Amino acid sequence: MRFEKHVFICTNQRPEGARPSCGEACGLELVKNFKKAIKDAGLADKVRAQRAGCLDACEQGPSMVVYPEGIFYGGVKNADIDEIVREHLLQNRPVERLVLNFSQNDD
């Protein structure tokens, strides 16, 4: 396996007037800053961060997902990056305050 974890950060950009999209809320900046934080933590050979299209969590964006766990995060800001890298990527402990729980929306 090339990488132990993949971090997919939504950078989807919708036309003005459509539902919210993460690209408008700094998705590309998050990708750049995650890549730097991963490198700085010495994880570049184990973790890959990259941009993704729509993760269908638009109203909770900016959103991202970490695989192989399939943990979705919402409302991610640049200030959250170091905590996600330290807790989730290094210690395998999801940052609960940012985790999206889709089952809450199920009827």
PyRosetta script that sets phi, psi and omega in degrees:
from pyrosetta import init, pose_from_sequence

init()
pose = pose_from_sequence("MRFEKHVFICTNQRPEGARPSCGEACGLELVKNFKKAIKDAGLADKVRAQRAGCLDACEQGPSMVVYPEGIFYGGVKNADIDEIVREHLLQNRPVERLVLNFSQNDD")
pose.set_psi(1, 131.1)
pose.set_omega(1, -177.7)
pose.set_phi(2, -70.3)
pose.set_psi(2, -46.8)
pose.set_omega(2, -179.4)
pose.set_phi(3, -127.3)
pose.set_psi(3, 146.5)
pose.set_omega(3, 177.1)
pose.set_phi(4, -79.7)
pose.set_psi(4, -33.3)
pose.set_omega(4, -179.5)
pose.set_phi(5, -139.0)
pose.set_psi(5, 149.3)
pose.set_omega(5, 173.2)
pose.set_phi(6, -123.3)
pose.set_psi(6, 133.5)
pose.set_omega(6, 177.0)
pose.set_phi(7, -112.1)
pose.set_psi(7, 114.5)
pose.set_omega(7, 178.9)
pose.set_phi(8, -106.1)
pose.set_psi(8, 121.1)
pose.set_omega(8, -176.7)
pose.set_phi(9, -112.3)
pose.set_psi(9, 124.0)
pose.set_omega(9, -177.9)
pose.set_phi(10, -66.6)
pose.set_psi(10, 129.8)
pose.set_omega(10, 175.2)
pose.set_phi(11, -125.7)
pose.set_psi(11, 19.4)
pose.set_omega(11, -177.9)
pose.set_phi(12, -60.1)
pose.set_psi(12, 136.5)
pose.set_omega(12, -179.8)
pose.set_phi(13, -121.9)
pose.set_psi(13, 117.1)
pose.set_omega(13, 178.4)
pose.set_phi(14, -100.9)
pose.set_psi(14, 159.8)
pose.set_omega(14, 177.1)
pose.set_phi(15, -65.1)
pose.set_psi(15, 154.0)
pose.set_omega(15, 177.4)
pose.set_phi(16, -56.5)
pose.set_psi(16, 137.6)
pose.set_omega(16, 179.9)
pose.set_phi(17, 92.3)
pose.set_psi(17, -12.1)
pose.set_omega(17, 177.2)
pose.set_phi(18, -82.7)
pose.set_psi(18, 179.9)
pose.set_omega(18, 177.2)
pose.set_phi(19, -62.0)
pose.set_psi(19, 162.3)
pose.set_omega(19, -176.7)
pose.set_phi(20, -57.4)
pose.set_psi(20, 155.4)
pose.set_omega(20, 174.7)
pose.set_phi(21, -141.1)
pose.set_psi(21, 147.0)
pose.set_omega(21, -174.4)
pose.set_phi(22, -67.9)
pose.set_psi(22, -29.8)
pose.set_omega(22, 179.2)
pose.set_phi(23, -56.9)
pose.set_psi(23, -36.1)
pose.set_omega(23, 178.6)
pose.set_phi(24, -69.3)
pose.set_psi(24, -25.3)
pose.set_omega(24, -175.5)
pose.set_phi(25, -104.7)
pose.set_psi(25, 44.0)
pose.set_omega(25, 169.4)
pose.set_phi(26, 75.8)
pose.set_psi(26, 28.5)
pose.set_omega(26, 178.4)
pose.set_phi(27, -55.1)
pose.set_psi(27, -46.8)
pose.set_omega(27, -178.6)
pose.set_phi(28, -66.9)
pose.set_psi(28, -35.3)
pose.set_omega(28, 176.7)
pose.set_phi(29, -66.0)
pose.set_psi(29, -39.3)
pose.set_omega(29, 177.1)
pose.set_phi(30, -61.6)
pose.set_psi(30, -42.7)
pose.set_omega(30, 178.9)
pose.set_phi(31, -58.3)
pose.set_psi(31, -50.1)
pose.set_omega(31, -179.2)
pose.set_phi(32, -58.8)
pose.set_psi(32, -44.8)
pose.set_omega(32, -176.9)
pose.set_phi(33, -73.5)
pose.set_psi(33, -32.7)
pose.set_omega(33, 173.9)
pose.set_phi(34, -64.7)
pose.set_psi(34, -44.3)
pose.set_omega(34, 179.4)
pose.set_phi(35, -58.1)
pose.set_psi(35, -42.9)
pose.set_omega(35, 179.2)
pose.set_phi(36, -65.8)
pose.set_psi(36, -44.8)
pose.set_omega(36, -178.5)
pose.set_phi(37, -64.4)
pose.set_psi(37, -38.3)
pose.set_omega(37, 178.1)
pose.set_phi(38, -65.2)
pose.set_psi(38, -43.8)
pose.set_omega(38, 177.5)
pose.set_phi(39, -63.2)
pose.set_psi(39, -45.8)
pose.set_omega(39, -179.7)
pose.set_phi(40, -62.1)
pose.set_psi(40, -29.6)
pose.set_omega(40, 179.6)
pose.set_phi(41, -84.2)
pose.set_psi(41, 0.5)
pose.set_omega(41, -180.0)
pose.set_phi(42, 74.9)
pose.set_psi(42, 25.0)
pose.set_omega(42, -176.5)
pose.set_phi(43, -106.5)
pose.set_psi(43, 7.0)
pose.set_omega(43, -172.8)
pose.set_phi(44, -59.0)
pose.set_psi(44, -27.3)
pose.set_omega(44, 179.3)
pose.set_phi(45, -89.2)
pose.set_psi(45, -4.6)
pose.set_omega(45, -177.7)
pose.set_phi(46, -117.4)
pose.set_psi(46, -25.2)
pose.set_omega(46, -174.3)
pose.set_phi(47, -129.7)
pose.set_psi(47, 135.6)
pose.set_omega(47, 177.8)
pose.set_phi(48, -119.5)
pose.set_psi(48, 127.8)
pose.set_omega(48, 173.5)
pose.set_phi(49, -107.4)
pose.set_psi(49, 136.9)
pose.set_omega(49, 179.8)
pose.set_phi(50, -156.1)
pose.set_psi(50, 160.7)
pose.set_omega(50, 179.0)
pose.set_phi(51, -74.7)
pose.set_psi(51, 153.3)
pose.set_omega(51, 179.1)
pose.set_phi(52, -137.7)
pose.set_psi(52, 160.4)
pose.set_omega(52, 171.5)
pose.set_phi(53, -76.4)
pose.set_psi(53, -162.7)
pose.set_omega(53, -175.7)
pose.set_phi(54, -58.1)
pose.set_psi(54, 130.6)
pose.set_omega(54, 175.2)
pose.set_phi(55, -100.3)
pose.set_psi(55, 5.7)
pose.set_omega(55, 178.5)
pose.set_phi(56, 58.8)
pose.set_psi(56, 39.2)
pose.set_omega(56, 173.4)
pose.set_phi(57, -131.9)
pose.set_psi(57, 39.9)
pose.set_omega(57, -169.5)
pose.set_phi(58, -57.0)
pose.set_psi(58, -45.9)
pose.set_omega(58, -176.3)
pose.set_phi(59, -70.6)
pose.set_psi(59, -14.6)
pose.set_omega(59, 177.8)
pose.set_phi(60, -104.9)
pose.set_psi(60, 13.3)
pose.set_omega(60, -174.1)
pose.set_phi(61, -75.4)
pose.set_psi(61, 171.9)
pose.set_omega(61, -3.7)
pose.set_phi(62, -61.6)
pose.set_psi(62, 138.1)
pose.set_omega(62, -177.0)
pose.set_phi(63, -117.4)
pose.set_psi(63, 159.0)
pose.set_omega(63, 178.5)
pose.set_phi(64, -155.6)
pose.set_psi(64, 164.9)
pose.set_omega(64, 177.7)
pose.set_phi(65, -139.8)
pose.set_psi(65, 142.4)
pose.set_omega(65, 177.9)
pose.set_phi(66, -111.7)
pose.set_psi(66, 123.6)
pose.set_omega(66, 176.0)
pose.set_phi(67, -112.8)
pose.set_psi(67, 147.8)
pose.set_omega(67, 22.2)
pose.set_phi(68, -87.6)
pose.set_psi(68, -3.7)
pose.set_omega(68, -175.9)
pose.set_phi(69, -68.2)
pose.set_psi(69, -30.0)
pose.set_omega(69, -177.1)
pose.set_phi(70, 74.2)
pose.set_psi(70, 32.0)
pose.set_omega(70, 178.6)
pose.set_phi(71, -87.1)
pose.set_psi(71, 119.8)
pose.set_omega(71, 177.7)
pose.set_phi(72, -95.1)
pose.set_psi(72, 138.2)
pose.set_omega(72, 174.9)
pose.set_phi(73, -117.8)
pose.set_psi(73, 146.9)
pose.set_omega(73, 177.3)
pose.set_phi(74, -132.1)
pose.set_psi(74, 158.5)
pose.set_omega(74, -179.1)
pose.set_phi(75, 64.1)
pose.set_psi(75, 30.4)
pose.set_omega(75, -175.6)
pose.set_phi(76, -73.4)
pose.set_psi(76, 131.5)
pose.set_omega(76, 177.9)
pose.set_phi(77, -120.0)
pose.set_psi(77, 163.0)
pose.set_omega(77, 177.8)
pose.set_phi(78, -55.8)
pose.set_psi(78, -33.8)
pose.set_omega(78, -179.9)
pose.set_phi(79, -66.1)
pose.set_psi(79, -16.3)
pose.set_omega(79, -179.3)
pose.set_phi(80, -89.9)
pose.set_psi(80, -13.4)
pose.set_omega(80, -171.7)
pose.set_phi(81, -60.0)
pose.set_psi(81, -50.5)
pose.set_omega(81, -177.4)
pose.set_phi(82, -60.5)
pose.set_psi(82, -38.7)
pose.set_omega(82, 179.0)
pose.set_phi(83, -66.0)
pose.set_psi(83, -42.7)
pose.set_omega(83, 178.7)
pose.set_phi(84, -63.8)
pose.set_psi(84, -43.4)
pose.set_omega(84, 178.8)
pose.set_phi(85, -63.4)
pose.set_psi(85, -48.9)
pose.set_omega(85, -176.9)
pose.set_phi(86, -64.7)
pose.set_psi(86, -49.6)
pose.set_omega(86, -173.8)
pose.set_phi(87, -81.0)
pose.set_psi(87, -53.6)
pose.set_omega(87, -173.9)
pose.set_phi(88, -82.1)
pose.set_psi(88, -51.2)
pose.set_omega(88, -173.4)
pose.set_phi(89, -75.1)
pose.set_psi(89, -34.0)
pose.set_omega(89, 178.9)
pose.set_phi(90, -90.8)
pose.set_psi(90, -41.8)
pose.set_omega(90, -172.4)
pose.set_phi(91, -105.7)
pose.set_psi(91, -2.4)
pose.set_omega(91, -178.6)
pose.set_phi(92, 58.5)
pose.set_psi(92, 34.7)
pose.set_omega(92, 176.7)
pose.set_phi(93, -118.6)
pose.set_psi(93, 106.0)
pose.set_omega(93, 178.8)
pose.set_phi(94, -56.6)
pose.set_psi(94, 147.3)
pose.set_omega(94, 177.3)
pose.set_phi(95, -83.4)
pose.set_psi(95, 93.9)
pose.set_omega(95, -169.5)
pose.set_phi(96, -56.8)
pose.set_psi(96, -35.5)
pose.set_omega(96, -176.7)
pose.set_phi(97, -65.2)
pose.set_psi(97, -17.5)
pose.set_omega(97, -179.3)
pose.set_phi(98, -108.4)
pose.set_psi(98, -8.2)
pose.set_omega(98, -175.8)
pose.set_phi(99, -69.5)
pose.set_psi(99, 132.8)
pose.set_omega(99, 175.5)
pose.set_phi(100, -88.7)
pose.set_psi(100, 128.4)
pose.set_omega(100, 178.2)
pose.set_phi(101, -109.0)
pose.set_psi(101, 97.0)
pose.set_omega(101, -176.2)
pose.set_phi(102, -69.6)
pose.set_psi(102, -22.1)
pose.set_omega(102, -179.5)
pose.set_phi(103, -66.3)
pose.set_psi(103, -21.2)
pose.set_omega(103, 177.3)
pose.set_phi(104, -66.2)
pose.set_psi(104, -23.1)
pose.set_omega(104, -178.3)
pose.set_phi(105, -92.3)
pose.set_psi(105, -7.7)
pose.set_omega(105, -178.8)
pose.set_phi(106, -74.2)
pose.set_psi(106, 140.9)
pose.set_omega(106, 177.3)
pose.set_phi(107, -101.0)
pose.dump_pdb("model.pdb")
